[in-house]
Amino acid sequence: AEHASLQPGGKTRVGVSFEIEEGWHIYAKDPGDAGLPTKIAWSGPRGVTFGPLVWPAPQQFIDPGDIKTFGYSGAVVLVSQMTVSPKAKAGEPVRVAAKVEWLACKEICLPGSAELELTLPVGEAAPALSTHAALFKHDRYQIPSSGIRSEKGI
């Protein structure tokens, strides 16, 4: 989470950080000619809502068989905005969960999944940034005009 706590009626960003082993990649919202998009299904208590995933500009890969695909290597964070109900009560924590599915490819493709959760306190004071706030820097989510970074040979 971008913030260490929540306020009633407040917003923060939540994300899933992927650390991808060298030589491997996962797929973007539009995976191209093959692959499956990475999926994150957010859930929380009544009154907590989640916006759509924000997808950083993908890289282009040429998979075996000269198949053009789009995705991420190295590290990527997929982010959604979370809004807390104005009726949320200070002192009552909010549990957020994410069901994550991905397809990781190198010379072969392997499906992966995880069920993650995070509990954040609700308070009246303005929330401080979390220790993970740098992952949510706004400029990381500005899609360049070309939209694609090229990377050959996977």
FENQUIZI-V292104 format. One record per residue. RES is the residue in one letter. SS is DSSP state (alpha for helix, beta for strand, coil for the rest). PSI is psi in radians with two decimals (* if undefined). Layout:
res=RES ss=SS psi=PSI
res=RES ss=SS psi=PSI
//
This chain:
res=A ss=coil psi=2.57
res=E ss=coil psi=-0.58
res=H ss=beta psi=2.68
res=A ss=coil psi=-0.25
res=S ss=beta psi=3.09
res=L ss=beta psi=2.76
res=Q ss=coil psi=2.58
res=P ss=coil psi=2.25
res=G ss=coil psi=0.03
res=G ss=coil psi=3.03
res=K ss=beta psi=2.62
res=T ss=beta psi=2.97
res=R ss=beta psi=2.45
res=V ss=beta psi=2.63
res=G ss=beta psi=2.89
res=V ss=beta psi=2.17
res=S ss=beta psi=2.18
res=F ss=beta psi=2.20
res=E ss=beta psi=1.86
res=I ss=coil psi=2.21
res=E ss=coil psi=2.58
res=E ss=coil psi=2.36
res=G ss=coil psi=-0.25
res=W ss=coil psi=2.81
res=H ss=beta psi=2.75
res=I ss=beta psi=2.98
res=Y ss=beta psi=2.67
res=A ss=beta psi=-3.13
res=K ss=beta psi=-0.78
res=D ss=beta psi=1.75
res=P ss=beta psi=-0.13
res=G ss=beta psi=-2.45
res=D ss=coil psi=-0.15
res=A ss=coil psi=3.12
res=G ss=coil psi=3.06
res=L ss=coil psi=2.44
res=P ss=coil psi=2.54
res=T ss=coil psi=2.43
res=K ss=beta psi=2.43
res=I ss=beta psi=2.10
res=A ss=beta psi=1.89
res=W ss=beta psi=2.59
res=S ss=beta psi=2.69
res=G ss=coil psi=-3.11
res=P ss=coil psi=2.93
res=R ss=coil psi=2.35
res=G ss=coil psi=-0.10
res=V ss=coil psi=2.23
res=T ss=beta psi=2.74
res=F ss=beta psi=2.36
res=G ss=coil psi=3.09
res=P ss=coil psi=2.79
res=L ss=coil psi=2.48
res=V ss=beta psi=2.12
res=W ss=coil psi=2.04
res=P ss=coil psi=2.81
res=A ss=coil psi=2.26
res=P ss=beta psi=2.90
res=Q ss=beta psi=2.75
res=Q ss=beta psi=2.35
res=F ss=beta psi=2.64
res=I ss=beta psi=1.80
res=D ss=beta psi=2.87
res=P ss=coil psi=2.43
res=G ss=coil psi=0.25
res=D ss=coil psi=0.67
res=I ss=beta psi=2.16
res=K ss=beta psi=2.15
res=T ss=beta psi=2.92
res=F ss=beta psi=2.35
res=G ss=beta psi=-2.59
res=Y ss=beta psi=2.47
res=S ss=coil psi=2.92
res=G ss=coil psi=-1.73
res=A ss=beta psi=2.51
res=V ss=beta psi=2.60
res=V ss=beta psi=2.18
res=L ss=beta psi=2.24
res=V ss=beta psi=2.54
res=S ss=beta psi=2.63
res=Q ss=beta psi=2.37
res=M ss=beta psi=2.34
res=T ss=beta psi=2.33
res=V ss=coil psi=2.46
res=S ss=coil psi=2.47
res=P ss=coil psi=-0.30
res=K ss=coil psi=-0.03
res=A ss=coil psi=2.48
res=K ss=coil psi=2.32
res=A ss=coil psi=2.42
res=G ss=coil psi=-0.25
res=E ss=coil psi=2.04
res=P ss=coil psi=2.73
res=V ss=beta psi=2.15
res=R ss=beta psi=2.17
res=V ss=beta psi=2.37
res=A ss=beta psi=2.67
res=A ss=beta psi=2.21
res=K ss=beta psi=2.07
res=V ss=beta psi=2.36
res=E ss=beta psi=2.42
res=W ss=beta psi=2.89
res=L ss=beta psi=2.07
res=A ss=beta psi=2.29
res=C ss=beta psi=2.53
res=K ss=coil psi=-1.76
res=E ss=coil psi=-0.40
res=I ss=coil psi=2.95
res=C ss=beta psi=2.41
res=L ss=beta psi=2.25
res=P ss=beta psi=2.61
res=G ss=beta psi=2.75
res=S ss=beta psi=2.76
res=A ss=beta psi=2.62
res=E ss=beta psi=2.04
res=L ss=beta psi=2.69
res=E ss=beta psi=2.74
res=L ss=beta psi=2.41
res=T ss=beta psi=2.22
res=L ss=beta psi=2.41
res=P ss=beta psi=2.65
res=V ss=beta psi=2.29
res=G ss=coil psi=3.01
res=E ss=coil psi=-0.51
res=A ss=coil psi=2.72
res=A ss=coil psi=2.30
res=P ss=coil psi=2.45
res=A ss=coil psi=2.73
res=L ss=beta psi=2.58
res=S ss=coil psi=3.03
res=T ss=coil psi=-0.20
res=H ss=coil psi=0.16
res=A ss=alpha psi=-0.57
res=A ss=alpha psi=-0.46
res=L ss=alpha psi=-0.31
res=F ss=alpha psi=0.22
res=K ss=coil psi=2.24
res=H ss=alpha psi=-0.69
res=D ss=alpha psi=-0.32
res=R ss=alpha psi=-0.30
res=Y ss=alpha psi=0.31
res=Q ss=coil psi=2.03
res=I ss=coil psi=2.16
res=P ss=coil psi=2.77
res=S ss=coil psi=-0.57
res=S ss=coil psi=-0.49
res=G ss=coil psi=-0.23
res=I ss=beta psi=2.39
res=R ss=beta psi=2.36
res=S ss=beta psi=2.44
res=E ss=coil psi=2.08
res=K ss=coil psi=2.72
res=G ss=coil psi=1.41
res=I ss=coil psi=*
//
